[in-house]
């Protein structure tokens, strides 16, 4: 469990000022930060913050904070493919793909029909019984997807390529298959989605449009036979709304949140 926030500097549609934040001298596209992590216990206090820029030629600025070492570590764009906090997921794999589009060569491979979860009902996520408890148990359905191949341009990147399976109706990713440099399947990222006006019939704010809730994400390391699951909100907090859309400063998304000083201070 953690507090994750995003703040867009351009293409703002809902929160004033619109459409762009003034005085954007650094050319920021958006900033994101996830800190502090509260569970599991061995990750308590860790976090990251990152800036993405308008220029496609400019690499992200990303910092990790490890309270056990009392150290902030800066990551290059290629290091965003490294396992995050000892888990099976990496920064560029969040939501299926969270990396810089210009730093990959992309190929459209076609369309196919796959089973995916786009109308889940359990909130927080409900997980299957062992030994399949790494994956959520909910509604699955046939979805038509685009299949897109991405090959990194950076030689230091951990992966050889990614296959992204993008839902044709929503443009959200159902899966991401990640291959090593030898061309062998390494990891699979599975996303659970639910599109609705509020978190549950009795919980959360009601939005005029259906919003994209993501109750769970699972990253499976095929080669190590290991998996990491993440529930948002935590399954230990069923009364938490979990997701807040287009709230700006009301939900804590201010410029002060997205800096190293706040990353360190909240991690203690």
Secondary structure as UniProt FT lines:
FT   STRAND          4..8
FT   TURN            25..26
FT   STRAND          28..34
FT   HELIX           41..43
FT   TURN            44..45
FT   STRAND          47..53
FT   TURN            56..57
FT   STRAND          61..66
FT   TURN            67..70
FT   STRAND          71..75
FT   HELIX           78..81
FT   TURN            85..86
FT   HELIX           91..96
FT   HELIX           101..103
FT   STRAND          104..117
FT   TURN            130..131
FT   TURN            133..134
FT   STRAND          141..152
FT   TURN            155..156
FT   STRAND          161..167
FT   TURN            168..170
FT   STRAND          173..179
FT   TURN            181..182
FT   STRAND          185..196
FT   TURN            201..202
FT   STRAND          211..221
FT   TURN            222..225
FT   STRAND          226..231
FT   TURN            235..236
FT   TURN            238..239
FT   HELIX           248..251
FT   HELIX           255..257
FT   HELIX           260..265
FT   TURN            266..267
//
